[in-house]
Amino acid sequence: MSLPDYEGWACFVAVADGGSFTAAASSLGLSKATVSKAVSRLEASLGIALLHRSSRTVAVSTAGAGLLDEARAMVAAAMAATEAARGDRIDLSGPIKLAAPMSFGIKVLGPPLAVFLERHPAVTVDVMLSDARHDPVAEGIDLTLRIAPLADSSLLARTIAPVAASIIASPAYLEAHGTPRHPLELARHRLIGYGHRDRILPLHFSREGEEATVIPTGPMFTNNGDIMVPLLVAGGGVAVLPEFIAREEIAAGQLVPILTDWSLPQSFLHLLSPPTRLRPARVRALSDHLVDSLKLSCTGRDSRDSAG
């Protein structure tokens, strides 16, 4: 059995991701001719065309598209093994791709990333903030923060901390419309919907064996909590939000938690990474740093407390 043509696979991935042999050669630090020969050699050994070439364009073939994710994983694993072997002998350097939910990234991620980058100035972090569900393997993402139940997956997951949520409203709204004493009373209020997929996702409350379910029927629904905060402060209604989104407004008394003797289902902050356990030292370092610092943030302490 012949060994895999790692150079050929790496060149194929670089051409597919860069869109041209010129871009691939630049990213790999090789000549265009070397990249072209490596891909042609790989295609000849496989007996299939991975790329369609013309005088102006290069496109991934159907066969190549079917192998691209596996090829990326192979190249990433080889690079990770190399970097892991020398990681203890050199300063951390190189890029890291990090994905996180929009509101969480805006409200929480800044301080811990600032601490990490100050410690490791040769590392660069590409942060993607989005409430869309990412595919870390297909998108080449090293680390993904997610606040949601985890589906069965081959991804490696580290559970960082619980994420508290509260049902909140402004004092002015409660004075005008009354303060609910039971979740079912929310049906008479302007209950603003918040979620990522299902507009009518029910809210489940529990208290000492008693349960109540409420479906938001208010005048607004959004998949981003930041837009809700000024609406709530202005007296626009009632909403369930993660506490990190409205922490400052709650502390200032602009928003008030209600129904505090009732519990909502617990959510958790997770850190996901692709299935290979061989990761560059810089990625392992950021993973450990985020777990430690975000655990403090989720419990209400400033992550900068861990800078020393």
N, C-alpha and C positions, 0 to 999 in steps of 0.2 A: 504494500500500500504506500503510495507516494504521500509526502507531507503536503499540507495546505500551502498554497502560494500566497503567503501573507502580504507580500509586496503588491501582488496583483489585486488582492481584495482591497487593500488600503487605497490603491490608486483608483479602483472602480468606485469606491465610496466617495472619494474626494471629487471625482468627476461628476458623479450623480448629485452631490450636495452643492458643488460649485457651479454646475451648469455648463462647464467647458473644460477642455484639457488645459487651457492657459490658466484658468483659476485654480485648477487642481495642482498644477505644477508649482504655482506660487505658494499655495498653502502648505505643500509638502517640502518645498525647498529643493525640488528636482527640476530637470529640464522637461520641456513639453514632450520631446521625443522619448525620454525614459518612461514617462507616464503612459504614453500611447503604446509603447512596446509591452509594458507590463500588463495592461488591460488586454491587448491582443493575445499575449501568451496565455493569460488566464482563460479567455474565451476559447482558445484552441484546445486547452486541456479539458475544458468542460464540454466542448462540442456544441455550445450555444452562443448566441449573440446577446451580450449584456447591454450593449449600447447601440443605438442607431445613429450613424454619422452622416452628415452631409457637408457640403462646402461651407455652410454658415451655422449649422446648429448641431447639437448633440442631445439626444433624448434617450432616456432609459427605456429599454425594451420591455415587453410584457414579462419575459422570463427574468430579466434583471430586476424589475419591480418586485417580483415574487421572492427574490433572494436578498433584497436590499436591507431589510430589517436585520436578518441574520448576519449579513455582512457587517453592518454597523456594530452589532453586538460583538462579533469576532474581533474587529479592529479595536473596539473600546476595551475588550478584555485583555488583548495583547499590550495595549498602551498602559492599562492600569497595572498589569503585572510588572512591566518595566519600571513604572514610576514607584510602585510599592517596594520594589527591590532596592531602589536607590533613595527612597524617601527619607530614611533616617540619616543619610549622609549629606544631604543638601538642604538648603533653605527652601521652604515652601514657595512655589511659584507656579504660574500658569492660570488658565481660565477655569471658572466654575459656572455652570448654568443652574440657576435656582428659580423655581416657580412657586408662587404663593397666591392666596386669595387677595383680591384687591384691597378691601378694607383692612384686613389684618396686616398686609404689607405696609400700608400707609400709616396705620396707627402704632404698630409694634416693631416692625423689622429694622427701622433705622438705627436705633442705638446699638443693638447687638452686632449689626453688620459694620458699624463704625469701629467698634472695639476690635473686631476680627481683622479688618483691613489695616488698622493701625499696627497690630501685632505682626501682620504678614504683608508688607507693602508690595511684594512681588506677585501677589495673587490678585486677579481681577474677577469680579463677580458680575455676571449678566443676570439681572433680576427681571423676571417676567411676572407682572401682576395681572391676574385675570380670574374671574369667577368661573370660567369654563373648565371642564375636566380635561386635564392634559394626559397624554400618553407618554410617560417618561422615556420609554425605550425607543419608540418611533421618532420622538422629537429630540432625542439626544440630551435629555435633561438629567443632570447629575442628582439633584435633590428637589423634592416637591413637598411643600407644606400643604396639608389638607385638613379641613375641619368638616368631617362627614363620616358616617359609618363606612367602614372599609369592606368593599366587596371582595369575594374570593379572588386572589390575584397572585401572580408569581413575584410581584414587587416585594422587596424587603421593607418592613414597616417598623418604626420605633414610635411608640406612644409617648408623647411628651408630657401632657398634663390635661386635666379636665378644663373645659371652657365654659364658664358660668354664663347663664343668660337670665335676663330679668324682663318682666312685663312693666313697661314704663309709660308715663304721661307727664305733661307739665302741670304744675300746681294750678295754673289758670284754667286748663281744660277740666281738671277734676273739680274745681270750684264751680265751674259753669254746668257740668254734666253729672256731677256726683262721682264718688269713688266706689268702684265695684267691690263687693265683699265676697263674691263667689264667681268662679270663672264663667258660669252660665249667664251671668249678668252682662258679660261682654257682648252678647248678641245685641244689646240695646245701644252699644257704643260704636264709635268710628274706629274699628279695629283694622289697622293697616297691615297688609300682607307682606311677608318677607320670605324669600326662598330663592332657590336656583332653578327649579324646573316646574314644579306643580303649583299652579296658582291657587288651588283650593286645598293645599296641604293642611290637614287638621292639626290643631294644637291640643296636646294631651297634658292634662294636669292631674296630679295625685296628691293626697294628703291623708295619712294614717288610714290606709285601706279604702278611702273614698277616691273615685276617679271622675273626671269630667273631660269632655271633648268639645272643642269649639272650632268652627270653621270661619276663618276671616272673611268678612263680607263688606269691608269698608270701601272707601272711594279710590283707594290706591293700592297697587301691588308693585314691588320692585325686587330685583335680584341683588341690589347693592344697598347696604345699610347706611352708608354715609349720607345719602340724599334724604333719608328719613329723619335724621337727627334735627336739622333745622325746622322741618315740618312739625315734628313733635314739640320742639321748644316753642314754636309759634302757636301751639294749642290745636294742632290739626288732628289729633286723635291719640290712640293707644297702640302700642306695638310691643312685640317680643323681639329683643335684640341681644346679641352677645354683649356682655358688659364692657369689653374692651372698646367697642365702637362708641359708646356713650359715657365712658368713665369720667371724662372731665365735666360733662354737663350734669351728671349725677352728683359729683363732688361739689359742684357749684350751686346745687339746689335748683337748677333749671329744669331738671327732669327728676321724677320721683318714682322709685320702685313701688309697685302695688301687689296685692295678693301674695305677699312674701311668705305666708304660711303654706303656700302651695308649691309643689315641685314640678319642674319640667323635665323631660327626658334629658339625660346627661350627654353632652357632646364632648369630643376629645380632639385635641390637636395632635396630628400624626406627622411624622417625617418619613417620606417614601423615597426609595432609591431603586435603580434597576437591579435585577436578580443576581448579577455577579457579585461575589463577596470580595473580589479583588478590585479595590478602588484606589485612585491616586491618593497620596498622603494628604494633599491639600483638601480633597473632598472629605476624607475621614475627619480631618481637623475641623472643618466647618460644620460637619454633622454633629460632632461632639459639642462644639461651642453652641450651636443652636439649641440642642437638647438642654444643656445646662442653663443658658441665659433665658430661653423662652419659658422654661419651667418657672423661673423667678417672675417673669412678666405675667404669666397666667395666674399666679398667686398674688399679684398685686404689688410686687417689688420691682423697682427700676432695674432693668438688666445691666445698667452701667455700674450697679453695685458689685458686679462680678468682674470688673475690669482690673482689679488689682492682682 
